[in-house]
């Protein structure tokens, strides 16, 4: 069973909550930690973020996940994101995967963390429910080297969105995000977990605000069309 399933809810421990307003929509953000998975990763947190009514559509969040230019512009922790290669499906409308280089700054006095991820997406076979997944995991290969003297390699063990449209005509999405990133180096685990958890909260809410802002100008739709996600 997926970590997002109801059967596995009891495995997570509440880690906090936050109320926020996104473009006029009041949202309750809840975040959880999975103690067993955290222990297996030597203390690096396995987090789950839940927002029941994020004011965007599932395909909006998938588009944003592959819009590296916009992501870099609005997230101060991102130093660089670069598409290394796109792997297209056999058929025209098949999902694609992207190999990407990323570099994030945890803040002074720590080195930048970087890595290579494989990212993709999938729509549930039961198309009636409209649920879309967006996933990523580290796959640096044998020849990857972090920037000497400037960066340390980090590992994205888990990154997965479950995006379920609510029955409100596409206005909001029940959003679940799973994440576990091993930053390595000398950042204390409690500080690493605090940094990642807060970054996740800011990332999801900022993404929704930026999506709606760029929809007004039509820029978001252009990126969606270019990625072939308009009919997702």
C-alpha positions as CSV (number, residue, x, y, z in Angstrom):
1,X,0.0,0.0,0.0
2,X,1.1,3.5,-0.7
3,X,2.3,5.8,2.1
4,X,-0.5,8.1,1.1
5,X,-3.2,5.4,1.6
6,X,-5.7,5.4,4.5
7,X,-4.4,2.1,5.7
8,X,-1.0,3.6,6.5
9,X,-2.1,6.9,8.1
10,X,-1.5,5.4,11.6
11,X,2.2,5.0,10.8
12,X,2.7,8.8,10.7
13,X,3.0,11.1,13.7
14,X,1.7,14.6,13.7
15,X,4.6,17.1,13.3
16,X,2.6,20.4,13.2
17,X,0.1,22.4,11.3
18,X,-0.2,25.9,9.8
19,X,-3.0,28.0,8.6
20,X,-2.5,30.1,5.5
21,X,-4.5,32.0,2.9
22,X,-3.8,31.3,-0.8
23,X,-5.4,33.8,-3.1
24,X,-8.5,34.1,-1.0
25,X,-8.7,30.4,-0.1
26,X,-8.2,29.5,3.6
27,X,-6.0,26.4,3.8
28,X,-5.0,24.2,6.7
29,X,-1.6,22.7,6.1
30,X,-0.8,19.5,8.1
31,X,2.5,17.9,8.3
32,X,3.6,14.5,9.7
33,X,6.7,12.5,10.2
34,X,7.2,8.7,9.8
35,X,9.4,7.6,12.6
36,X,10.4,4.2,11.2
37,X,11.4,5.5,7.8
38,X,13.2,8.4,9.6
39,X,15.1,5.9,11.7
40,X,16.1,3.8,8.6
41,X,17.6,7.0,7.1
42,X,19.7,7.7,10.3
43,X,17.5,10.5,11.5
44,X,16.7,12.3,8.2
45,X,13.0,13.0,8.3
46,X,10.4,11.2,6.1
47,X,7.7,13.8,5.9
48,X,4.1,14.0,4.7
49,X,2.4,17.3,3.9
50,X,-1.4,17.5,3.4
51,X,-3.6,20.3,2.2
52,X,-7.2,19.4,1.5
53,X,-8.1,22.4,-0.7
54,X,-5.0,23.7,-2.6
55,X,-6.5,26.3,-5.1
56,X,-5.1,24.8,-8.3
57,X,-5.7,21.8,-10.6
58,X,-3.6,18.6,-10.5
59,X,-2.1,19.4,-13.9
60,X,-1.1,22.8,-12.7
61,X,1.2,21.3,-10.0
62,X,2.6,18.8,-12.4
63,X,3.4,21.6,-14.9
64,X,5.1,23.7,-12.1
65,X,7.2,20.7,-11.1
66,X,8.8,20.7,-14.6
67,X,8.9,24.5,-15.0
68,X,12.5,24.8,-13.8
69,X,12.9,28.5,-14.9
70,X,10.0,29.7,-12.8
71,X,10.9,27.5,-9.9
72,X,14.4,28.9,-9.7
73,X,13.1,32.5,-9.9
74,X,10.7,32.3,-7.0
75,X,12.5,29.9,-4.6
76,X,15.5,31.6,-2.9
77,X,16.9,28.2,-1.8
78,X,17.3,27.0,-5.4
79,X,20.7,27.8,-6.9
80,X,20.1,25.9,-10.2
81,X,17.8,23.5,-11.9
82,X,18.6,22.2,-15.3
83,X,17.0,19.6,-17.6
84,X,19.7,17.2,-18.6
85,X,17.5,14.9,-20.8
86,X,13.9,14.2,-21.5
87,X,12.8,10.6,-22.0
88,X,9.6,10.5,-24.0
89,X,7.0,7.8,-24.0
90,X,6.4,5.5,-27.0
91,X,3.1,7.1,-27.8
92,X,2.4,10.9,-28.3
93,X,0.4,11.3,-25.1
94,X,2.5,8.9,-23.0
95,X,4.0,10.4,-19.8
96,X,7.6,11.6,-20.0
97,X,10.5,11.5,-17.5
98,X,13.2,14.1,-17.0
99,X,16.7,13.7,-15.7
100,X,17.6,17.0,-14.0
101,X,20.5,18.5,-12.1
102,X,19.5,20.6,-9.0
103,X,21.4,22.6,-6.5
104,X,19.9,24.0,-3.3
105,X,21.4,26.3,-0.6
106,X,20.6,25.4,3.0
107,X,22.1,28.7,4.1
108,X,25.3,30.0,5.7
109,X,27.6,28.5,6.8
110,X,26.7,25.2,5.0
111,X,27.8,24.1,1.5
112,X,25.3,23.9,-1.3
113,X,23.6,20.5,-1.7
114,X,23.2,19.1,-5.3
115,X,22.3,16.0,-7.2
116,X,20.6,14.4,-10.2
117,X,17.0,13.3,-10.1
118,X,14.7,11.3,-12.4
119,X,11.3,12.9,-12.4
120,X,8.0,11.8,-13.9
121,X,4.2,11.7,-13.5
122,X,1.3,9.3,-13.9
123,X,-2.4,9.5,-14.1
124,X,-4.4,6.9,-12.2
125,X,-5.7,4.1,-14.5
126,X,-9.2,4.9,-13.1
127,X,-9.5,8.1,-15.0
128,X,-12.9,8.9,-13.4
129,X,-11.1,10.0,-10.2
130,X,-8.7,12.3,-12.0
131,X,-5.9,11.6,-9.5
132,X,-2.4,12.5,-10.8
133,X,1.0,11.5,-9.3
134,X,4.3,13.4,-9.7
135,X,7.4,11.6,-8.5
136,X,11.1,12.0,-8.3
137,X,14.1,10.1,-6.9
138,X,17.9,10.6,-7.0
139,X,19.8,8.8,-9.8
140,X,23.2,10.4,-10.1
141,X,24.9,7.5,-11.8
142,X,28.5,6.5,-11.3
143,X,30.1,9.6,-12.9
144,X,28.3,12.4,-11.0
145,X,30.5,14.8,-9.0
146,X,29.4,17.7,-6.9
147,X,31.0,21.1,-7.5
148,X,34.4,20.8,-5.9
149,X,34.8,23.0,-2.8
150,X,31.3,24.4,-3.2
151,X,28.7,21.6,-3.0
152,X,28.0,18.3,-1.4
153,X,25.9,15.6,-3.0
154,X,22.5,15.0,-1.4
155,X,20.0,12.3,-2.1
156,X,16.3,12.5,-2.7
157,X,15.1,9.2,-1.4
158,X,11.4,10.0,-1.8
159,X,9.5,12.8,-3.5
160,X,5.9,12.2,-4.5
161,X,2.8,14.3,-5.0
162,X,-0.7,12.7,-4.9
163,X,-3.0,15.2,-6.5
164,X,-6.7,14.5,-6.1
165,X,-9.2,17.0,-7.7
166,X,-12.1,17.9,-5.3
167,X,-15.7,17.9,-6.5
168,X,-15.8,21.7,-6.9
169,X,-15.4,22.1,-10.7
170,X,-11.6,22.0,-10.6
171,X,-11.1,24.9,-8.3
172,X,-9.1,23.0,-5.6
173,X,-7.0,19.9,-5.2
174,X,-6.5,17.6,-2.2
175,X,-2.7,17.6,-2.1
176,X,-0.4,15.1,-0.4
177,X,3.4,15.4,-0.6
178,X,5.9,12.8,0.6
179,X,9.5,13.8,0.9
180,X,12.7,12.4,2.4
181,X,16.0,14.0,1.5
182,X,19.4,13.1,2.9
183,X,21.5,16.3,3.0
184,X,24.7,14.6,4.2
185,X,27.7,16.6,5.5
186,X,27.8,18.2,9.0
187,X,24.3,19.8,9.2
188,X,22.7,18.5,12.4
189,X,19.8,16.2,11.8
190,X,17.3,18.4,13.7
191,X,18.4,21.5,11.7
192,X,18.2,19.5,8.4
193,X,14.7,18.3,9.2
194,X,13.6,21.8,10.2
195,X,15.0,23.2,7.0
196,X,13.4,20.6,4.7
197,X,10.0,20.7,6.5
198,X,9.8,24.5,6.3
199,X,11.0,24.5,2.7
200,X,8.3,22.0,1.7
201,X,5.6,24.2,3.3
202,X,6.8,27.3,1.6
203,X,7.3,25.4,-1.7
204,X,3.7,24.1,-2.0
205,X,2.0,27.3,-1.0
206,X,4.3,29.5,-3.0
207,X,3.8,27.2,-6.0
208,X,0.0,27.6,-5.9
209,X,0.2,31.4,-5.6
210,X,2.7,31.6,-8.5
211,X,0.6,29.3,-10.7
212,X,-2.5,31.5,-10.3
213,X,-0.5,34.6,-10.9
214,X,1.0,33.2,-14.1
215,X,-2.4,32.0,-15.2
216,X,-3.5,35.6,-15.3
217,X,-0.7,36.5,-17.7
218,X,-1.1,33.3,-19.8
219,X,2.5,32.2,-19.1
220,X,1.6,29.2,-17.1
221,X,-0.6,27.9,-19.9
222,X,2.2,28.3,-22.4
223,X,4.5,26.2,-20.3
224,X,1.8,23.6,-19.9
225,X,1.2,23.4,-23.6
226,X,4.9,23.2,-24.3
227,X,5.2,20.2,-21.9
228,X,2.1,18.6,-23.5
229,X,0.2,18.6,-20.2
230,X,-2.9,20.5,-21.2
231,X,-5.0,17.4,-21.5
232,X,-3.7,15.7,-18.4
